[in-house]
Amino acid sequence: MSGYPARTRFRSPRGLFDLAARFIGGNVTRAIFWTIVLLLGSGVVAFTMLSLAARTFSAVDFGHLAMWLSVCQMGSVLALFGQEMFVLRSLHQYTVAERPDLAKGALLFSSIIGAIAPASLGLTIAMIGTVGFGESQSLMMAAALFLVANAIIGLCSHVAKYCVNIFLADGMRELFWRFLVVVALLAIARLGITIQVYQFFLLTSGAIAAALIMQISAIWVALPKNIRDAAPSWRIGQWSRISLRFWASTVLETINQYFDVVIIYWLLDPVSAGAYFVASRLANTLGTVLTGVHSYATRRIPALYFAGKSHELNQTLKLMSEVVLLCVAAGFAVIVFGAEPILGLFSQSFTNQKWTLIILATGTAIYAGGGPAAAVLLITGHEGRYPLIIAANMILRFVGFAVLIPAFGLKGAALATAISLAIVAVVLNVLCRRWVGFDPSVLNVFRKSRTAIGDQSTFANGNLANSRSQG
């Protein structure tokens, strides 16, 4: 296991600089660091794309676009029935168990759902939008196409995490297609062409399709031969139950992330929804650090957990905590001191939402400081309990909206979001330590080496119970 010598553990503010200097040492931190760099680059490209869109459309049209983007992103997760985490965990689990037949069956199970369900939901949303809300047919069909493409690349990216690499997984999903859209928008602006909202959706769908072609080709080449050649075995009932628990978790997480914009669109107005959309996405740059750690965790933790390597898993979580602490501290400082000029990149009218951004960034920083607690709970067999936590937190956030938005407007919405993020971060980490025996939060950085190691009996019992339940 590559890592840092025990004598160089982070124990003081001065150690923050030592940590930065040691960043290039150790395979785990280097892998996490480059994953975060990739996702931060994706964030820059995403912000560029949104900034160009904000300057291309009027404030009302941009708010309209933000609302339907949020709906489609929620829909793309809803339609996958929890297959992203299911297929990733199953491939790792059945590989360790030397059951390529079950690995292939699980992969085909997820692929069938990923081919049928998104198209069905996309058509349903298109019909509801056209008939129920009076939207144009062209906009709704383009949005449905984006939903389908976004769902498929979401599933394929998790398969790519198993057998290819992070660039062809999250790189294709988060960076490459957005880069293509940015290039196209720059060309459109250069030529002085005016586009409509539905054409933006068509453009993004075409870019995702290009990324998918590269991703699926790489998966086909890299997928282990014994899985490709195996005759699939099926456990439809068991897999459906597991998928349902994962689905509940991912749907609630996605609603928690994107439904804010829809609520503000209806409670306030499209312009406010657009401003909140921008501020929340900027605040989520801090969440990008956690996304990078989560992405690495979903590649690394399943193999360690199912192999019973508790000490190595604990060391990996500790190194993740060090990376999160350094990156979140730096990112939060940038947002706090640069809030106005950053918002001004999208539109000068957004700069008056400085405190909305800072409040959101505070909540996101606390949540990111909790580390990959959600990934640990889901991978270690607690996917049935996790949705209850997210549902309770979501209710808390929406109650906060109802109370604070009428009184404080967008700042009230930001405050409700920040409070809910802080609470769920604390709850997830307390339960992670209690149920699994590990601390994935940044507090792990300040623990002495002998107290950082999780309860081995808790880990062993949980691993055994999970293995039996997966059977």
C-alpha positions in Angstrom: 0.0 0.0 0.0 1.5 3.3 -1.0 0.9 6.2 1.4 2.6 8.5 3.8 4.9 7.4 6.6 3.2 7.5 10.0 5.6 10.2 11.3 4.4 12.7 8.7 0.7 12.6 9.5 -1.1 15.9 9.4 -1.4 17.3 12.9 -1.3 21.1 12.7 -2.1 24.0 10.4 1.6 23.9 9.3 1.0 20.4 8.1 -1.3 21.7 5.4 1.7 22.9 3.5 3.5 19.6 4.2 0.5 17.8 2.8 0.6 19.9 -0.4 4.3 19.2 -0.8 3.7 15.5 -0.4 0.9 15.4 -2.9 2.9 13.8 -5.6 4.0 11.0 -3.3 1.9 7.9 -2.9 -0.2 6.1 -5.4 -3.5 6.6 -3.7 -3.2 10.4 -3.2 -1.8 10.8 -6.7 -4.8 8.9 -8.2 -7.3 10.9 -6.2 -5.6 14.1 -7.0 -5.7 13.5 -10.8 -9.3 12.4 -10.5 -10.1 15.7 -8.8 -8.1 17.6 -11.4 -10.1 15.9 -14.2 -13.4 16.8 -12.5 -12.3 20.3 -11.8 -11.4 20.7 -15.4 -14.9 19.3 -16.2 -16.3 21.9 -13.9 -14.5 24.7 -15.8 -15.8 23.4 -19.1 -19.3 23.1 -17.7 -19.2 26.7 -16.4 -18.0 27.9 -19.7 -20.8 26.1 -21.4 -23.4 27.6 -19.0 -21.8 31.0 -19.3 -22.1 30.9 -23.1 -25.7 29.7 -22.8 -26.5 32.5 -20.4 -25.1 35.0 -22.8 -26.8 33.3 -25.8 -30.3 33.4 -24.3 -32.3 36.0 -22.5 -32.6 35.8 -18.7 -36.1 34.3 -19.1 -35.1 31.8 -21.7 -32.0 30.8 -19.7 -34.2 30.2 -16.6 -36.5 28.1 -18.8 -33.5 26.1 -20.0 -32.2 25.7 -16.4 -35.5 24.3 -15.3 -35.8 21.7 -18.1 -32.1 20.8 -17.7 -32.8 20.0 -14.1 -35.9 18.0 -14.9 -34.0 15.9 -17.5 -31.0 15.3 -15.2 -33.4 14.0 -12.5 -35.2 11.9 -15.1 -32.0 10.4 -16.4 -31.3 9.1 -12.9 -34.9 8.0 -12.3 -34.9 6.0 -15.5 -31.9 3.9 -14.7 -33.5 2.1 -11.7 -30.3 2.2 -9.7 -28.2 0.4 -12.3 -25.2 2.7 -12.0 -24.1 1.5 -8.5 -25.6 -1.9 -9.0 -23.6 -2.8 -12.0 -20.4 -1.4 -10.6 -20.7 -3.3 -7.3 -21.9 -6.5 -9.0 -18.9 -6.5 -11.5 -16.4 -6.1 -8.6 -18.2 -8.6 -6.3 -18.6 -11.4 -8.9 -15.0 -10.8 -10.2 -13.7 -11.4 -6.6 -16.0 -14.4 -6.3 -14.7 -15.8 -9.7 -18.2 -15.9 -11.1 -18.0 -14.4 -14.6 -21.3 -15.9 -15.5 -23.1 -13.8 -12.9 -21.0 -10.7 -13.8 -22.1 -11.0 -17.4 -25.7 -11.6 -16.3 -25.6 -8.5 -14.1 -24.1 -6.5 -17.0 -26.8 -7.6 -19.4 -29.5 -7.0 -16.8 -28.4 -3.4 -16.4 -28.0 -2.9 -20.1 -31.5 -4.0 -20.9 -32.9 -1.6 -18.3 -30.7 1.2 -19.6 -31.9 0.7 -23.1 -35.7 0.6 -22.4 -36.5 2.7 -19.3 -34.9 6.0 -20.3 -36.6 6.0 -23.7 -40.0 5.3 -22.0 -39.6 8.0 -19.4 -38.3 10.5 -22.0 -41.4 10.0 -24.2 -43.6 10.3 -21.1 -42.1 13.6 -20.0 -42.3 14.9 -23.6 -46.1 14.1 -23.6 -46.6 15.7 -20.2 -44.7 18.8 -21.2 -46.5 19.2 -24.5 -50.0 18.5 -23.3 -49.9 19.5 -19.7 -47.7 22.6 -19.7 -48.1 23.8 -23.3 -44.4 23.5 -24.2 -43.5 23.2 -27.9 -43.2 19.7 -29.3 -39.7 20.4 -30.6 -38.5 21.4 -27.2 -40.0 18.4 -25.5 -38.6 15.9 -28.0 -35.2 17.5 -27.8 -35.3 17.4 -24.0 -36.4 13.7 -24.1 -33.4 12.9 -26.4 -31.0 14.6 -23.9 -32.6 12.6 -21.0 -32.0 9.3 -22.8 -28.4 10.2 -23.8 -27.6 11.4 -20.3 -28.9 8.2 -18.8 -27.0 5.9 -21.1 -23.7 7.6 -20.6 -24.3 7.6 -16.8 -24.6 3.8 -16.9 -21.7 3.2 -19.3 -19.5 5.4 -17.2 -19.9 3.1 -14.2 -19.0 0.1 -16.3 -15.9 2.0 -17.6 -14.9 2.6 -14.0 -14.7 -1.1 -13.6 -12.7 -2.1 -16.7 -11.1 1.0 -18.3 -9.9 4.2 -16.6 -11.2 7.4 -15.1 -10.8 9.5 -18.2 -13.0 7.2 -20.4 -15.4 6.9 -17.5 -16.0 10.3 -15.8 -13.9 12.1 -18.5 -16.4 11.2 -21.2 -19.4 11.8 -19.0 -18.4 15.1 -17.4 -15.8 16.7 -19.6 -15.6 15.6 -23.2 -19.1 16.1 -24.4 -19.3 19.5 -22.7 -16.1 20.5 -24.4 -17.7 19.7 -27.7 -20.7 21.8 -26.8 -18.4 24.8 -25.8 -16.6 24.6 -29.2 -19.9 24.5 -31.0 -21.3 27.5 -29.0 -18.2 29.5 -29.7 -18.5 28.8 -33.4 -22.2 29.7 -33.3 -21.4 33.0 -31.5 -18.6 33.7 -34.0 -20.9 33.2 -36.9 -23.6 35.4 -35.3 -26.2 32.6 -35.5 -29.2 32.6 -33.1 -30.3 29.3 -31.6 -33.3 28.4 -29.6 -33.5 26.3 -26.3 -34.5 23.1 -28.1 -31.5 23.4 -30.4 -29.3 23.6 -27.3 -30.7 20.3 -26.2 -30.1 18.8 -29.6 -26.5 20.0 -29.6 -25.8 18.5 -26.2 -27.4 15.2 -27.2 -25.2 15.0 -30.3 -22.1 15.7 -28.2 -23.0 13.0 -25.7 -23.6 10.5 -28.6 -20.0 11.2 -29.8 -18.6 10.6 -26.3 -20.7 7.4 -26.0 -19.2 6.0 -29.2 -15.7 6.3 -27.8 -16.7 5.0 -24.3 -18.5 1.9 -25.5 -15.7 1.0 -27.9 -13.2 1.2 -25.0 -15.4 -0.9 -22.7 -15.8 -3.6 -25.3 -12.0 -3.8 -25.7 -11.2 -3.7 -22.0 -14.0 -6.0 -20.6 -12.3 -9.1 -19.3 -12.4 -12.0 -21.8 -13.8 -14.4 -19.3 -16.9 -12.2 -18.8 -17.4 -11.6 -22.5 -17.2 -15.3 -23.3 -19.2 -16.5 -20.3 -22.8 -17.8 -20.6 -24.8 -15.4 -18.4 -26.5 -16.6 -15.2 -29.4 -14.6 -13.8 -30.8 -13.7 -10.4 -33.6 -11.4 -11.5 -35.5 -11.3 -8.3 -32.4 -10.6 -6.1 -31.0 -8.1 -8.5 -34.3 -6.3 -8.8 -34.5 -5.9 -5.0 -31.0 -4.6 -4.8 -31.6 -2.3 -7.7 -34.7 -0.9 -6.0 -32.7 0.1 -2.9 -30.0 1.7 -5.1 -32.6 3.4 -7.2 -34.3 4.9 -4.1 -30.9 6.3 -3.0 -29.9 7.8 -6.3 -33.3 9.3 -7.0 -33.5 11.0 -3.6 -29.9 12.3 -4.0 -30.7 13.7 -7.5 -33.9 15.3 -6.4 -32.0 16.8 -3.5 -29.5 18.3 -6.0 -31.7 19.4 -8.9 -35.2 20.0 -7.6 -34.3 23.2 -6.0 -34.2 25.0 -9.3 -37.7 23.7 -10.3 -39.2 24.8 -6.9 -37.6 28.3 -7.3 -38.9 28.5 -10.9 -42.4 28.0 -9.7 -42.2 29.9 -6.3 -40.4 32.9 -7.7 -39.7 33.4 -11.4 -37.5 32.1 -14.3 -34.9 34.8 -13.8 -34.5 33.8 -10.1 -34.3 30.1 -11.1 -31.5 30.9 -13.5 -29.6 32.9 -10.9 -29.9 30.1 -8.3 -28.9 27.5 -10.9 -25.7 29.4 -11.6 -24.9 30.0 -7.9 -25.6 26.4 -6.9 -23.4 25.1 -9.7 -20.6 27.4 -8.7 -20.9 26.2 -5.1 -20.8 22.7 -6.3 -17.2 23.2 -7.4 -16.5 22.3 -3.8 -18.7 19.3 -4.3 -16.5 18.4 -7.3 -13.8 17.5 -4.8 -16.1 15.1 -3.1 -17.3 13.8 -6.5 -13.7 13.1 -7.4 -13.1 11.2 -4.2 -16.5 9.4 -4.6 -15.5 8.4 -8.1 -12.1 7.0 -6.9 -13.9 5.4 -3.9 -16.3 3.5 -6.2 -13.3 2.1 -8.1 -11.2 1.3 -5.1 -13.4 0.5 -2.1 -15.4 -2.4 -3.6 -12.3 -4.4 -4.4 -10.9 -3.8 -0.9 -14.2 -4.4 0.9 -15.1 -7.6 -0.7 -11.5 -8.9 -0.3 -11.7 -8.1 3.4 -8.8 -5.7 3.4 -10.0 -3.5 6.3 -6.6 -1.9 7.2 -5.9 -1.0 3.6 -9.4 0.4 3.2 -9.0 2.5 6.3 -5.7 3.9 5.1 -7.3 4.7 1.7 -10.1 6.6 3.5 -7.5 8.6 5.5 -5.6 9.6 2.5 -8.9 10.7 0.8 -9.6 12.8 3.8 -6.3 14.7 3.5 -6.9 15.4 -0.2 -10.5 16.6 0.6 -9.3 18.9 3.3 -6.7 20.6 1.2 -8.9 21.0 -1.9 -12.0 22.2 -0.1 -10.0 24.8 2.0 -8.5 26.2 -1.2 -11.7 26.2 -3.2 -13.8 27.8 -0.4 -11.3 30.7 -0.1 -11.5 31.3 -3.9 -15.3 31.4 -3.8 -15.5 33.7 -0.8 -13.0 36.2 -2.0 -14.0 36.0 -5.7 -17.8 35.6 -5.6 -18.7 38.8 -7.4 -16.2 38.5 -10.4 -17.0 34.8 -10.8 -20.8 35.5 -10.9 -20.1 38.3 -13.4 -18.7 35.8 -15.9 -22.2 34.6 -16.4 -24.0 37.9 -16.3 -23.6 41.2 -14.4 -27.1 40.8 -13.2 -26.0 37.8 -11.1 -23.4 39.7 -9.1 -26.0 40.8 -6.6 -26.3 37.1 -5.5 -22.9 37.2 -3.9 -24.2 36.1 -0.5 -26.4 33.4 -2.0 -23.3 31.9 -3.5 -21.3 32.2 -0.3 -24.0 30.6 1.8 -24.4 27.7 -0.6 -20.6 27.3 -0.7 -20.5 27.1 3.1 -23.0 24.3 3.1 -21.3 22.5 0.3 -17.9 22.7 1.9 -19.3 21.1 5.1 -20.9 18.4 3.1 -17.7 17.8 1.1 -15.8 17.6 4.4 -17.9 14.6 5.3 -16.0 12.6 2.6 -17.4 9.6 0.7 -19.6 8.5 3.5 -22.5 7.8 1.1 -20.3 5.6 -1.1 -19.0 3.6 1.9 -22.6 3.0 3.2 -23.9 2.0 -0.3 -21.0 -0.4 -1.1 -21.0 -2.0 2.3 -24.6 -3.2 2.2 -26.6 -0.3 3.8 -28.3 0.8 0.6 -31.7 0.0 2.2 -31.2 2.5 5.1 -29.5 5.2 3.2 -32.6 6.4 1.3 -34.4 7.1 4.6 -31.6 9.5 5.6 -31.8 11.3 2.3 -35.6 11.5 2.3 -35.6 13.0 5.8 -33.0 15.5 4.8 -34.9 16.4 1.6 -38.1 17.0 3.7 -36.0 19.3 6.0 -34.8 21.2 3.0 -38.2 21.7 1.4 -39.7 22.8 4.8 -36.8 25.3 4.9 -37.7 26.6 1.5 -41.3 27.1 2.5 -40.3 29.1 5.6 -37.3 31.0 4.3 -38.0 31.8 0.7 -41.0 34.0 1.4 -38.9 35.9 4.0 -35.5 36.1 2.3 -35.9 35.2 -1.3 -32.9 33.4 -2.9 -30.8 33.9 0.2 -33.4 32.0 2.2 -33.3 29.1 -0.3 -29.5 29.1 0.0 -29.7 29.0 3.8 -32.2 26.1 3.7 -29.9 24.2 1.4 -26.8 24.9 3.5 -28.4 23.8 6.7 -29.7 20.6 5.2 -26.2 19.8 3.7 -24.5 20.3 7.0 -27.0 18.1 8.9 -26.8 15.2 6.4 -23.0 15.3 6.4 -22.9 14.9 10.2 -25.6 12.2 10.2 -23.9 10.1 7.4 -20.6 10.2 9.2 -22.0 9.2 12.6 -23.8 6.3 11.0 -20.8 5.3 8.9 -18.6 5.0 12.0 -21.4 3.2 13.9 -22.4 0.7 11.1 -19.2 0.1 9.3 -16.5 1.2 11.7 -14.7 3.7 9.6 -14.5 7.5 9.5 -14.4 8.9 5.9 -14.6 12.6 7.0 -11.8 15.2 7.2 -11.8 14.7 11.0 -9.9 11.5 10.2 -6.9 13.6 9.3 -6.6 14.8 12.9 -6.9 11.4 14.5 -3.8 9.6 15.6 -2.8 6.6 13.5 -3.8 4.0 16.1 -7.3 5.5 16.5 -7.9 6.0 12.8 -8.2 2.3 12.2 -11.8 1.1 12.2 -13.4 -1.5 14.4 -12.2 -4.7 12.8 -15.1 -6.8 14.2 -17.6 -4.3 12.9 -16.0 -4.4 9.4 -15.8 -8.2 9.4 -19.4 -8.7 10.6 -20.7 -6.2 8.1 -18.7 -7.7 5.3 -19.9 -11.2 6.2 -23.6 -10.1 6.4 -23.3 -8.3 3.1 -21.7 -11.3 1.4 -24.5 -13.5 2.6 -27.2 -11.1 1.5 -25.7 -10.9 -2.0 -25.4 -14.7 -2.0 
